[in-house]
Amino acid sequence: MTDATSQQIFHDSESDLGHKMKWWAGRVAIYGALIFWAIICLFPIYWTLTTSFKMAPNVMKGAMIPWVDFQPAWLGWKSIGLSPDTIGAESTVRAEFLKRFMNSAVISLSASALAVVLGSLSAYGLSRFSYKFGYMRNSDISFFFLSQLILPPVVLALPFLVLYKALALLDTRIGLILLYTLSVLPIVIWIMRDQFATIPTELEEAAMVDGLSIWGAFLTIVLPIALPGMVAAFILSLVLSWNEYFFAALLTSSYANTLPVMVASQTGSQGINWWAMAALASAAILPLIVIGVVLERFIIRGMAAGAVK
């Protein structure tokens, strides 16, 4: 082996080592940034969950690490009747919590499902057909829907209060379902309009040539492909509806109150019951986490089904 060949092999090995070092450095930097961002995003959930197990002095001291900075206790969960020593006994607070939880679940799921159905139909029409309403075209109509989010809720408080009183919808689930559907509908329309716009119209034309109607093409061809967007719109609508507080506090009193109203009510003459508020907030966050994990599978499945179609 000549000296030139040996030097070439040496330089090639150095080059490969340099590329590997750069690749590993890039991977470490990317994963380090992702881990740091994940810690920032998950810290409020960690703080809320640990606060539900703190005593009053631990909350005021800002203790963070269980069994190191403080000894966990069931004070927060006991205050809502969900601790191990109270779960088997009758509890008025737990019954009220379950009632609010059921209200939030029924109202949020119904409003989100209704918004996705109506929003998907509206978005499909805006993405496939041309409309003219005075000077307004499709883009103007789409912006009109989105502009409804510009108004702050407090501006709509009095009109909705008067309207709901006249229609006997105060303190009813159906009243909140209709209001939440209107609130999240613009977001669903914008998400689904972009989703439908990425689907080639040739797929529907081919389906109609094969004998399907436009509704048949929409239901059997377009919807499976658009399923990931529908699931994303449903999750976003569910989160917004589940966490809504202003109208729930304004338009309900006893029968249709939701969890956010109960969480915000944990105040007394001695101040805020942080442990009880944290326990209620943890119980309110858990369903959203479970739904997000479960529906993630449907997002992947919908993308695969769309690719097969």
C-alpha positions in Angstrom: 0.0 0.0 0.0 1.5 3.3 -1.1 1.7 6.4 1.1 -0.8 8.2 -1.1 -3.3 5.4 -0.6 -2.8 5.4 3.2 -3.3 9.2 3.4 -6.5 8.9 1.3 -7.8 6.2 3.7 -6.9 8.3 6.7 -8.6 11.4 5.3 -11.7 9.4 4.4 -11.9 8.0 7.9 -11.5 11.5 9.4 -14.2 12.8 7.1 -16.6 10.0 8.1 -15.8 10.7 11.8 -16.5 14.4 11.2 -19.8 13.7 9.6 -20.8 11.3 12.4 -19.9 13.9 15.0 -21.9 16.6 13.3 -24.9 14.2 13.0 -24.8 13.3 16.7 -24.3 16.9 17.7 -27.4 17.9 15.6 -29.4 15.0 17.1 -28.4 16.0 20.6 -29.3 19.6 20.0 -32.7 18.8 18.5 -33.7 16.3 21.2 -32.3 18.6 23.9 -34.5 21.5 22.6 -37.5 19.1 22.4 -37.0 17.8 26.0 -36.6 21.4 27.3 -39.8 22.5 25.5 -41.7 19.4 26.8 -40.6 20.3 30.4 -41.9 23.8 29.9 -45.2 22.6 28.6 -45.7 19.9 31.1 -44.6 21.9 34.2 -48.0 23.5 34.8 -49.7 20.1 34.8 -47.0 18.8 37.2 -47.4 21.8 39.5 -51.2 21.4 39.5 -51.1 17.7 40.3 -48.5 18.0 43.1 -50.4 21.0 44.6 -53.4 18.7 45.0 -51.3 16.6 47.4 -49.9 19.5 49.4 -50.9 20.9 52.8 -51.4 24.7 53.2 -47.9 25.5 54.4 -46.3 23.5 51.5 -48.4 25.5 49.0 -47.2 28.8 50.5 -43.6 27.7 50.6 -43.7 26.7 47.0 -42.5 23.1 47.6 -42.1 21.2 44.4 -40.7 17.7 44.8 -42.8 15.1 46.6 -41.1 13.2 49.5 -38.2 15.6 49.2 -39.7 19.1 49.8 -43.0 17.9 51.2 -44.8 14.8 52.4 -47.8 14.2 50.0 -51.3 14.2 51.6 -54.8 13.7 50.3 -56.1 17.1 51.5 -57.1 18.4 48.0 -58.8 15.1 47.0 -60.4 14.7 50.4 -62.1 18.1 50.0 -63.9 16.9 46.9 -64.7 13.4 48.3 -62.2 11.5 46.1 -59.5 10.5 48.6 -59.1 6.8 49.6 -60.8 7.3 53.0 -63.8 9.2 51.6 -64.4 7.5 48.2 -66.6 4.8 49.8 -68.7 7.2 51.9 -71.5 9.5 50.8 -70.2 12.9 49.9 -72.3 15.9 48.8 -69.2 17.6 47.3 -68.4 14.5 45.3 -71.9 14.3 44.0 -71.7 17.9 42.9 -68.4 17.2 41.2 -69.8 14.3 39.3 -72.8 16.4 38.3 -70.5 19.2 37.0 -68.3 16.6 35.3 -71.2 15.1 33.5 -72.4 18.5 32.4 -69.0 19.4 31.0 -68.8 16.0 29.2 -72.2 16.1 27.6 -72.0 19.8 26.6 -68.5 19.6 25.2 -68.9 16.4 23.3 -72.2 17.4 21.8 -71.1 20.9 20.8 -67.8 19.6 19.3 -69.5 16.8 17.3 -72.2 19.2 16.1 -69.6 21.8 15.1 -67.5 19.3 13.2 -70.6 18.1 11.3 -71.8 21.5 10.4 -68.3 22.9 9.9 -67.3 20.1 7.6 -70.4 20.6 5.4 -69.8 24.3 5.2 -66.1 24.0 4.5 -66.7 21.4 1.8 -69.1 23.8 0.1 -66.7 26.7 0.3 -63.8 24.6 -1.1 -65.8 23.1 -4.0 -68.4 25.6 -5.1 -68.3 29.4 -5.9 -70.7 31.6 -4.0 -71.8 35.2 -4.4 -73.6 37.1 -1.7 -73.7 40.8 -2.6 -70.0 41.8 -2.9 -68.9 38.8 -0.9 -67.2 35.8 -2.5 -65.9 32.6 -1.0 -62.8 34.2 0.6 -65.0 37.0 2.1 -67.5 34.5 3.5 -64.7 32.5 5.0 -63.2 35.6 6.6 -66.7 36.6 7.9 -66.9 33.3 9.8 -63.5 33.8 11.3 -64.2 37.5 12.2 -66.8 36.3 14.6 -63.9 35.4 16.9 -62.8 39.0 17.1 -65.6 40.1 19.4 -64.8 39.6 23.1 -67.3 37.4 24.9 -68.3 40.2 27.3 -69.7 42.2 24.4 -72.1 39.3 23.7 -73.1 38.8 27.3 -76.2 41.0 27.5 -77.6 40.0 24.1 -77.3 36.3 24.9 -78.6 36.8 28.4 -81.8 38.5 27.1 -82.2 36.0 24.2 -81.8 33.0 26.4 -84.2 34.3 29.0 -86.8 34.9 26.3 -86.3 31.4 24.9 -86.2 29.7 28.3 -82.6 28.4 27.7 -81.0 29.8 30.9 -79.4 27.1 33.0 -79.9 24.4 30.4 -77.5 22.0 28.7 -79.0 22.6 25.3 -78.4 26.3 25.7 -74.7 25.9 26.3 -74.4 23.3 23.5 -75.9 25.7 21.0 -73.7 28.6 22.2 -70.5 26.5 22.2 -71.3 25.2 18.8 -71.5 28.7 17.5 -68.3 29.6 19.3 -66.1 26.9 17.8 -67.8 26.7 14.4 -65.6 29.3 12.7 -62.4 27.5 13.7 -63.7 24.2 12.4 -64.7 25.8 9.1 -61.2 27.2 8.6 -59.5 23.9 9.5 -61.7 21.8 7.3 -61.7 24.2 4.4 -57.9 23.9 4.1 -58.2 20.2 4.6 -60.7 19.8 1.7 -58.7 22.2 -0.5 -55.7 19.7 -0.5 -57.9 16.8 -1.8 -57.9 16.7 -5.6 -61.3 17.2 -7.2 -60.4 14.4 -9.7 -61.1 11.8 -7.1 -64.8 12.9 -6.7 -65.2 13.3 -10.5 -63.9 9.7 -11.0 -66.3 8.5 -8.3 -69.2 10.2 -9.9 -68.3 8.7 -13.3 -68.4 5.3 -11.6 -72.0 6.0 -10.6 -71.8 7.7 -7.2 -73.7 10.9 -6.5 -72.0 13.9 -5.1 -73.1 12.9 -1.6 -71.8 9.4 -2.2 -68.5 10.7 -3.3 -68.3 13.0 -0.3 -69.1 10.3 2.2 -67.1 7.4 0.7 -64.1 9.2 -0.9 -63.6 12.7 0.6 -64.4 12.1 4.3 -62.0 9.2 4.9 -59.2 11.3 3.4 -60.2 14.4 5.5 -60.5 12.3 8.7 -57.3 13.6 10.3 -58.4 17.1 9.9 -61.8 16.3 11.3 -60.3 14.7 14.4 -57.9 17.6 14.9 -60.9 20.0 14.6 -62.9 17.9 17.1 -60.1 17.8 19.6 -59.6 21.6 19.4 -63.3 22.2 19.7 -63.5 19.8 22.7 -60.7 21.6 24.5 -62.2 25.1 23.9 -65.7 23.9 24.9 -64.4 22.0 28.0 -62.4 25.0 29.3 -65.0 27.7 28.6 -65.9 29.6 31.7 -67.5 33.0 31.0 -70.7 31.9 29.4 -71.0 28.9 31.7 -70.9 31.2 34.7 -73.2 33.8 33.1 -75.9 31.6 31.7 -76.1 28.8 34.3 -76.9 28.8 38.0 -77.3 25.3 39.4 -78.5 22.6 36.9 -76.1 23.1 34.0 -73.0 24.4 35.7 -69.7 23.0 34.3 -66.4 22.1 35.9 -64.6 25.4 35.1 -67.2 27.2 37.2 -66.7 24.8 40.1 -62.9 25.2 39.9 -63.2 29.0 40.0 -65.5 28.8 43.0 -62.9 27.4 45.4 -62.6 30.6 47.3 -63.7 31.5 50.8 -63.3 34.1 53.6 -59.8 32.7 54.4 -58.6 32.9 50.8 -58.3 30.5 47.9 -58.3 26.7 48.6 -55.4 26.0 46.4 -55.3 22.2 47.2 -59.0 21.8 46.4 -58.7 23.9 43.2 -55.7 21.9 42.1 -57.5 18.6 42.7 -60.5 19.8 40.7 -58.2 21.1 37.9 -56.3 17.8 37.8 -59.6 15.9 37.5 -60.7 18.2 34.7 -57.4 17.9 32.8 -57.3 14.1 32.9 -60.2 13.4 30.4 -58.6 15.7 27.8 -55.3 13.9 28.1 -57.0 10.5 27.8 -59.0 11.6 24.8 -56.0 13.1 23.1 -54.0 9.8 23.5 -56.9 7.7 22.3 -57.7 9.9 19.3 -54.1 10.0 18.2 -54.6 6.4 17.0 -57.5 7.5 14.9 -55.5 10.3 13.4 -52.9 7.9 12.2 -55.5 5.4 11.0 -57.3 8.1 9.1 -54.1 9.2 7.4 -53.4 5.6 6.4 -57.0 5.1 5.1 -56.7 8.3 3.1 -53.5 7.1 1.5 -55.1 3.7 0.6 -58.0 5.5 -1.0 
